[in-house]
Amino acid sequence: MLADYTLESSSVPVHTTTVLDDEEKEALRTEIRLLIERQNAVLVAHYYVDGDIQDLAEETGGCVADSLEMARFGRDHSAPTLVVAGVRFMGETAKILAPQKRVLMPTLAAECSLDIGCPPDEFEAFIADHPDRTVVVYANTSARVKALSDWVVTSSVGLRIVEHLAANDEKILWAPDQHLGGYIQAETGADMLLWRGACVVHEEFKASAMADMRRVYPEAGILVHPESPAAVVAMADCVGSTSQILKAAGDLPHETFIVATDRGLFHKMRQANPQKRFIEAPTAGDGATCRSCAHCPWMAMNELRELRDALRDGSNEILVDLETAERAILPLRRMLDFPTP
């Protein structure tokens, strides 16, 4: 039986965000803006990072997006330097798609529990045991794992791509998120063999606690990322990627939402819908008893000082060896070229 690759609490870092006063924040923002301009760089930020960094990305001509749109934006933008605020696999993807560009990150310590939970050597052995299956990996994986795959997908396109493969009678080997894989399998009926990994943020959302919260807010809509457990997904008014959740928050008529995804997304949801109320879905515990408490500790490592330092010093550059990049770009291109409605 395949081992469980979900991270234990002891493997999840505890990150304490540096508290800055308004004057310190503004000084850093001003310095970062100047550095971006001087270096002809562009800042690409994920929805889960600090709101100040999200705002800086948009103010300086960069973008705030999910991992799919981050990949497209970084590939297509003319800037010779990309600064990726997110986690390491996002920086690696940017480098693979634009090898001629310098790719910097605020910190190289920003990992992903799904990436860590899919060791390339063990995954390669798993593939070898199932040679008849098409290998589909989630974007939240290392460059080496992507290089072993036939397709890379994100949560925004995974369902459509698996539907396409299933329609062609392809049997799928899926990694690493078992909850997202299980959701796609249930929706498509595809023959899928699932790796047993999980996101430390989304796996902590619990249906029993969600039911209790729904009784407190009976008129609230429920928005759920499909990396969450199936019982939580079953309660949702909308299941989708970060960008799809953000859109649903504006499209659905509810004035209050309970949201089961990383609370970093709340910054954009509140900006886009100031008249609406967004409530964090309950996790398995509070304080020291939960691993993430609805915010990825690795995403939290992206801070203004670290962003300034990376731009000023040219530090935390992402490098991907040529052989791995040449193999990994093929499944990435398949995803980016896949027709979208």
GIPECOR-V352819 format. One record per residue. RES is the residue in one small letter. PHI is phi in whole degrees, -180 to 180 (NA if undefined). NEAR is the number of other C-alpha atoms within 12 Angstrom. Layout:
res: {RES	RES}
phi: {PHI	PHI}
near: {NEAR	NEAR}
This chain:
res: {m	l	a	d	y	t	l	e	s	s	s	v	p	v	h	t	t	t	v	l	d	d	e	e	k	e	a	l	r	t	e	i	r	l	l	i	e	r	q	n	a	v	l	v	a	h	y	y	v	d	g	d	i	q	d	l	a	e	e	t	g	g	c	v	a	d	s	l	e	m	a	r	f	g	r	d	h	s	a	p	t	l	v	v	a	g	v	r	f	m	g	e	t	a	k	i	l	a	p	q	k	r	v	l	m	p	t	l	a	a	e	c	s	l	d	i	g	c	p	p	d	e	f	e	a	f	i	a	d	h	p	d	r	t	v	v	v	y	a	n	t	s	a	r	v	k	a	l	s	d	w	v	v	t	s	s	v	g	l	r	i	v	e	h	l	a	a	n	d	e	k	i	l	w	a	p	d	q	h	l	g	g	y	i	q	a	e	t	g	a	d	m	l	l	w	r	g	a	c	v	v	h	e	e	f	k	a	s	a	m	a	d	m	r	r	v	y	p	e	a	g	i	l	v	h	p	e	s	p	a	a	v	v	a	m	a	d	c	v	g	s	t	s	q	i	l	k	a	a	g	d	l	p	h	e	t	f	i	v	a	t	d	r	g	l	f	h	k	m	r	q	a	n	p	q	k	r	f	i	e	a	p	t	a	g	d	g	a	t	c	r	s	c	a	h	c	p	w	m	a	m	n	e	l	r	e	l	r	d	a	l	r	d	g	s	n	e	i	l	v	d	l	e	t	a	e	r	a	i	l	p	l	r	r	m	l	d	f	p	t	p}
phi: {NA	-63	-67	-88	-102	-66	-73	-77	-56	-66	-94	-99	-70	-101	-114	-104	-71	-67	-88	-117	-82	-60	-67	-64	-61	-66	-63	-68	-61	-63	-64	-65	-57	-64	-65	-61	-68	-63	-95	50	-105	-134	-101	-117	-123	-85	-60	-91	-83	-51	-60	-63	-72	-58	-63	-61	-58	-72	-66	-105	89	-90	-148	-120	-161	-82	-65	-65	-72	-59	-63	-64	-62	-62	-64	-91	-73	-82	-61	-76	-123	-106	-112	-104	-97	177	-119	-55	-62	-69	-65	-63	-62	-61	-69	-62	-78	-136	-64	-80	-97	-84	-117	-114	-134	-58	-154	-91	-82	-79	-95	-144	-62	-70	-64	-59	-82	-136	-62	-57	-65	-69	-68	-61	-66	-63	-62	-62	-77	-136	-69	-87	-107	-77	-92	-118	-118	-69	-61	-79	-143	-71	-60	-66	-69	-58	-65	-89	-100	-95	-137	-112	-135	-111	-67	-82	-122	-58	-61	-67	-68	-67	-57	-63	-67	-64	-63	-98	61	-88	-88	-117	-106	-111	-154	-103	-81	-69	-74	-63	-61	-65	-64	-64	-62	-66	-75	-104	73	-68	-81	-127	-102	-106	-68	-106	-115	-159	-81	-67	-78	-73	-67	-80	-71	-122	-65	-64	-69	-65	-63	-62	-68	-65	-68	-76	-124	-66	-92	-76	-82	-120	-113	-135	-81	-73	-76	-80	-59	-58	-67	-76	-56	-64	-90	-80	-84	-145	-113	-176	-68	-58	-67	-71	-65	-60	-66	-63	-60	-87	-81	-75	-78	-62	-93	-129	-131	-100	-119	-103	-160	-58	-69	-58	-69	-61	-57	-71	-62	-72	-63	-78	-136	-64	-87	-106	-111	-122	-119	-66	-65	-71	-101	-73	-166	-123	59	-72	-89	-115	-77	-127	53	70	-147	-63	-66	-76	-61	-66	-72	-78	-124	-60	-63	-66	-64	-59	-63	-62	-68	-68	-102	66	-93	59	-78	-88	-127	-129	-64	-60	-62	-64	-62	-66	-81	-72	-70	-66	-69	-65	-64	-59	-64	-67	-89	-67	-60	-113	-69}
near: {8	19	16	18	27	33	28	20	20	14	19	28	26	23	21	15	20	16	12	16	10	11	11	15	22	18	17	27	29	21	22	38	31	21	27	34	22	17	22	24	33	42	47	50	50	46	45	38	41	37	30	33	44	37	29	37	34	22	23	27	25	35	32	43	37	38	42	41	32	40	39	27	32	43	34	20	26	18	26	26	36	49	56	52	57	47	46	42	43	46	49	50	49	49	40	39	36	32	26	20	30	35	42	42	47	43	34	30	26	33	34	39	39	42	39	35	34	42	28	26	16	22	37	23	16	30	29	17	15	19	16	17	26	31	37	45	49	49	49	41	44	39	43	34	44	44	36	39	41	33	38	46	40	44	37	34	36	39	33	24	36	44	24	23	28	25	16	14	18	23	26	37	41	45	50	46	46	37	36	47	40	35	33	40	30	21	23	23	22	31	27	34	31	38	37	31	40	38	45	42	42	43	44	39	45	30	28	19	23	37	23	15	27	26	13	14	21	17	17	31	34	41	45	47	44	45	41	44	36	29	23	38	35	23	31	31	26	32	37	34	35	39	34	29	38	37	22	29	40	28	19	21	18	24	24	28	39	42	46	48	50	45	37	39	42	37	26	35	35	24	19	19	24	16	16	23	26	35	30	31	44	36	35	24	19	14	13	16	14	28	33	39	33	37	40	41	37	41	44	39	34	43	37	38	31	32	42	34	25	34	38	26	18	25	21	31	28	35	28	32	17	18	16	26	29	24	25	36	37	25	35	41	29	22	36	31	18	22	12	13	6}
